[in-house]
Amino acid sequence: MSRHREWKFRAVTTLQRRVVNPLARANPRQTLLETTGRTSGLPRRTPLGGRLVGGDFWFVSEYGEKAQYIRNILADPRVRVRLKGRWYEGVAHLVRDDDPRARLRLLPRSNSTVVRAVGTNLLTVRVELKKGA
């Protein structure tokens, strides 16, 4: 990773971790992804944007496999997603052959704009939700 991309990654993730994510998690309508910490075994909740399509929830990770929640998914793909205040269980799948920029055009505009602006290694993720979503 270039020096500029590394600086951008560190700056944005620090801002997200310390300011943006705590505020977003407090909003009961914010979409959250809950993974299991690969080291701690504790639930880890990450605010994100995406869209429910059929029985699947789609989103794009701005840092690909460098993102902590993606690393957690690789260790244990069982996740929960909070949509409109309601939790759903599912299994996350990294969709490496999907075009993440094209996918972002199908997802909520406000989140997609931020992901495109700050992302350095976009990766599409599909969460196969259990029936009832």
Secondary structure by P-SEA (a helix, b strand, c coil): ccaaaaaaaaaaaaaaacccaaaaaaccccbbbbbcccccccbbbbbbbbbbcccbbbbbbccccccaaaaaaaacccbbbbcccbbbbbbbbbcccccaaaaaaaccaaaaaaaaacccbbbbbbbbccccc
